[in-house]
Amino acid sequence: MPFTVFVTRHLTPEAEEKLNAFCDVEYWSEETPPPYEVLMEKTRTIDGLVCLLTDPIDKQLIDQAKSLKVISQVAVGVDNIDLDAATARNIPVGHTPDLLTDATADLAFALILAAARRLGEAIDYAREGHWQTWGLTTLLGEDVHSATLGIIGMGRIGKAVAKRARGFNMDIFYFSRSRVPKVESELGVTHVSLPELLEKSDIISLHVPLNEETEGLIGAPQFEMMKQHAILVNTARGAVIDTDALVAALKSGQIGYAALDVTDPEPLPHTHELYRLPNAIIVPHIGSATRAARNNIALLAVDNLIAGLKGMPLPKAVVRGK
């Protein structure tokens, strides 16, 4: 009997072709995630699961999936998966690091530039017919070149953003749980405390995973420490920022701008107040959305799944299983 696999959304054509050649696959065909009760039913007797960040793979689901041999996440983060429950069942859990680093760093820097130069407002200004002449003080933004950049989280993506910032002659501070002397010497970045980073940075870019330590990391007390013209960029996880506190800081002018690829909640309802604020840019979690990056991510997810079904070590595992 061939292995049976459930995939919670369609993958790229190349990845699906590879997966279909190896096992019997059912794909959830809708754009939105399968409801939890459907996910429970679909996983009850399968051998392998390919899932996304939006799918809650909790203990209840893992425990009832009696034949489950491997979980393959199409993402770097795995905060939607109960890793303890998977470990208890000796079920390996794969993820897709490294492949989205440059694409996400590019997007982070695009958001930095867009916020600093008020591109969203400028596009609307021209499109809505307000552009009548050149104005000396029209849509004034902030300099990026030679500005001070604060990076929270100096992992792969944080380092890639720092590399890009060097080309803009930026002064770079970073905060992370542990220092990375190699990056400090290579890129000339300076490790500081979180309060010092918040106080000194013109632009703050978030690159941390979501966990108990980072949930709500940026809230009302942190906004009070920031410069009045500060720009906050988030391409990490939405819940790292307290959304209500962010709205208050933007409305009051406590900070200058926010540019978000991720939100809390996600997706952000189209009626949310953030969309109505001129000093907020919101894009729909497109950090890794290049053709090459997304295809490579999907292929790695398939490779992780196939390895797990074969009882072999996963190319990229968070939980290794037996």
C-alpha positions in Angstrom: 0.0 0.0 0.0 1.4 3.5 -0.9 1.8 6.1 1.8 -1.1 8.5 2.2 -0.5 12.2 2.7 -2.6 15.3 3.4 -1.4 18.7 2.2 -3.3 21.7 3.7 -2.8 23.9 0.6 -1.6 23.5 -2.9 2.2 23.6 -3.4 4.1 24.7 -6.5 3.7 22.5 -9.6 7.2 21.1 -9.4 6.8 20.2 -5.8 3.4 18.6 -6.3 4.8 16.5 -9.2 7.6 15.2 -7.0 5.2 14.4 -4.2 2.5 12.8 -6.4 5.1 10.4 -7.8 6.0 9.1 -4.4 2.6 8.7 -2.6 -1.1 9.1 -2.6 -1.8 12.8 -1.9 -4.9 14.8 -1.0 -4.6 18.6 -1.3 -6.9 21.0 0.4 -8.1 23.0 -2.6 -9.4 26.2 -1.0 -7.4 29.3 -0.5 -8.2 29.6 3.2 -7.0 26.9 5.7 -9.1 23.8 6.4 -11.3 24.2 9.4 -9.9 22.5 12.5 -12.6 19.8 12.5 -11.8 19.0 8.9 -8.1 18.9 9.7 -8.7 16.5 12.5 -10.7 14.2 10.1 -8.2 14.4 7.3 -5.3 13.5 9.5 -6.9 10.6 11.4 -5.4 7.9 9.2 -2.7 9.5 7.1 1.0 8.7 7.1 2.3 12.2 6.4 1.2 15.8 6.8 2.4 18.9 5.0 1.1 22.0 6.7 1.4 25.8 6.9 1.8 28.3 9.8 -2.0 28.9 9.7 -2.7 25.3 10.6 -3.1 24.5 14.3 -1.2 21.1 14.7 -1.9 20.7 18.4 -1.6 17.8 20.8 -5.1 16.6 20.3 -4.6 16.4 16.5 -1.2 14.7 16.8 -2.5 12.1 19.4 -5.5 11.1 17.2 -3.4 10.7 14.1 -2.4 7.2 14.9 -0.6 6.4 11.6 1.3 9.7 11.4 5.0 9.3 10.6 6.1 12.8 9.7 5.0 16.4 9.8 6.5 18.8 7.2 6.0 22.5 7.7 6.2 24.8 4.7 7.8 27.6 6.7 10.7 28.3 9.0 8.7 28.9 12.2 6.9 26.1 13.9 5.0 27.9 16.6 1.7 26.4 15.3 2.9 22.8 16.0 3.0 21.2 19.5 6.6 20.0 19.3 6.4 18.3 22.7 3.5 16.2 21.5 5.4 15.3 18.3 8.4 14.4 20.3 6.4 12.2 22.6 5.1 10.2 19.6 8.6 10.1 18.0 7.2 12.0 15.0 9.9 14.0 13.1 8.9 17.6 12.3 10.6 19.3 9.3 10.7 23.0 8.4 12.2 25.1 5.6 15.0 27.4 6.9 17.7 29.2 4.9 15.8 29.3 1.6 13.7 32.4 2.4 16.5 34.5 4.0 17.4 36.7 1.1 13.8 37.1 -0.1 12.6 38.2 3.3 15.6 40.5 3.9 14.8 42.2 0.6 11.2 42.7 1.6 12.3 44.0 5.0 14.5 46.6 3.3 11.7 47.4 0.8 9.4 48.2 3.7 12.1 50.3 5.3 12.4 52.4 2.2 8.7 52.5 1.6 8.0 53.8 5.1 10.9 56.2 5.2 9.9 57.8 1.9 6.1 57.5 2.5 5.6 55.6 -0.8 2.1 54.4 0.1 1.0 57.9 0.7 2.8 59.2 -2.4 1.2 56.6 -4.7 -2.2 57.5 -3.4 -1.5 61.2 -3.6 -0.7 60.9 -7.3 -3.4 58.3 -8.1 -6.1 60.4 -6.5 -5.3 63.6 -8.5 -3.6 65.7 -5.8 -0.4 66.1 -7.7 -0.8 69.6 -9.2 2.8 70.8 -9.0 6.2 70.2 -7.4 6.2 71.2 -3.8 9.2 71.9 -1.6 7.5 70.4 1.5 5.3 67.8 -0.1 5.4 64.3 1.4 8.6 64.8 3.3 10.1 61.6 4.6 13.1 60.4 6.5 16.7 59.7 5.2 17.6 56.0 5.1 21.2 56.6 4.1 23.3 57.1 7.2 20.3 56.5 9.5 20.6 54.4 12.6 19.1 50.9 12.2 18.2 48.7 15.2 17.9 45.0 14.4 16.1 42.9 17.0 17.2 39.3 16.4 20.5 38.6 14.7 19.7 35.3 13.0 20.0 34.5 9.3 17.5 37.2 8.2 18.7 39.8 10.7 22.2 39.3 9.4 21.1 39.6 5.8 19.3 42.9 6.6 22.5 44.2 8.3 24.4 43.4 5.1 22.0 45.4 3.0 22.1 48.3 5.5 25.9 48.5 5.1 25.3 49.6 1.6 23.3 52.5 2.9 26.1 53.5 5.3 23.8 52.9 8.3 24.9 52.7 11.9 23.7 49.3 13.0 22.7 48.2 16.6 21.4 44.8 17.4 19.8 43.1 20.3 19.5 39.3 20.7 19.6 36.7 23.5 23.2 36.1 22.8 26.0 38.1 21.1 27.3 37.1 17.7 30.9 38.3 17.7 31.5 37.1 14.1 28.8 39.2 12.8 30.0 42.2 14.8 33.4 41.9 13.3 32.2 41.2 9.8 29.6 43.9 9.5 30.6 46.4 12.2 27.3 46.0 14.1 27.1 46.8 17.9 25.3 44.7 20.5 23.2 46.8 22.9 20.4 46.3 25.3 16.8 46.4 24.0 16.1 49.8 25.7 19.2 51.3 24.2 18.3 50.1 20.8 14.8 51.5 21.0 16.1 54.8 22.2 18.8 55.3 19.6 17.4 53.8 16.4 15.7 55.7 13.6 14.5 52.4 12.1 13.8 49.2 14.0 13.4 45.9 12.2 12.1 42.8 13.9 13.6 39.3 13.2 12.8 37.1 16.1 10.8 33.8 16.3 7.5 33.8 18.2 7.8 32.2 21.6 7.0 33.0 25.2 9.9 35.5 25.4 9.0 37.4 22.3 5.2 37.5 22.3 4.2 41.1 23.0 7.9 42.1 23.0 7.0 45.5 21.6 4.2 47.2 23.5 3.3 50.5 25.1 6.4 50.8 27.3 8.7 50.1 24.3 6.9 52.6 22.1 7.5 55.2 24.8 11.3 54.6 24.4 11.3 55.2 20.7 12.1 58.3 18.8 9.1 60.3 17.6 10.1 59.8 14.0 11.0 56.1 14.5 10.0 53.6 11.8 9.0 50.0 13.0 9.3 47.2 10.5 8.0 43.7 11.2 8.7 40.7 8.9 8.9 38.2 11.8 5.7 37.3 13.5 2.7 39.5 14.1 2.3 38.8 17.8 5.7 40.1 18.6 4.0 43.5 18.5 1.0 44.5 20.7 -1.4 45.6 18.0 -3.5 47.9 20.2 -0.4 49.6 21.5 0.9 50.1 18.0 -2.3 51.7 16.8 -2.2 54.1 19.8 1.5 55.0 19.1 0.8 55.7 15.4 -2.3 57.8 16.1 -0.7 59.9 18.8 2.5 60.5 16.8 4.5 58.7 19.4 6.3 57.0 16.6 6.5 57.9 12.9 5.6 54.9 10.9 5.0 51.2 10.9 5.5 48.8 8.0 4.2 45.3 8.5 4.4 42.1 6.6 2.9 40.2 9.5 0.1 41.2 11.8 -1.8 40.1 14.9 -4.4 38.8 14.1 -3.3 37.4 10.8 -4.8 38.0 8.3 -5.7 41.4 9.5 -9.5 42.0 8.9 -9.9 44.6 6.1 -12.0 46.7 8.5 -9.1 47.1 11.0 -8.2 50.6 12.1 -4.5 50.1 11.0 -5.6 50.2 7.4 -7.0 53.7 7.9 -3.8 55.2 9.3 -1.7 57.1 6.8 1.5 56.2 8.6 1.1 52.4 8.4 2.0 50.1 5.5 0.5 46.6 5.6 1.3 43.8 3.1 -0.1 40.3 3.3 2.8 38.2 4.6 4.8 38.2 1.3 8.3 38.0 2.8 9.3 34.9 0.9 7.0 35.6 -2.1 9.5 35.3 -4.9 9.0 32.5 -7.5 12.4 30.9 -6.8 12.1 31.1 -3.0 8.6 29.7 -2.8 9.4 26.9 -5.2 12.5 26.0 -3.2 10.6 26.1 0.1 7.9 23.7 -1.3 10.5 21.3 -2.7 12.3 21.2 0.7 9.0 20.5 2.4 8.4 17.6 0.1 12.0 16.3 0.6 11.4 16.5 4.4 8.2 14.6 4.1 9.5 11.9 1.8 12.6 11.3 4.1 10.3 11.0 7.1 8.0 8.4 5.3 11.1 6.4 4.4 12.3 6.4 8.0 15.4 8.5 7.1 16.7 11.7 8.7 14.9 14.8 7.5 17.1 17.3 5.6 15.9 20.0 7.9 14.3 18.9 11.1 13.1 20.7 14.2 12.1 17.4 15.9 14.2 14.5 14.6 12.0 11.6 15.9 13.6 8.2 16.3 
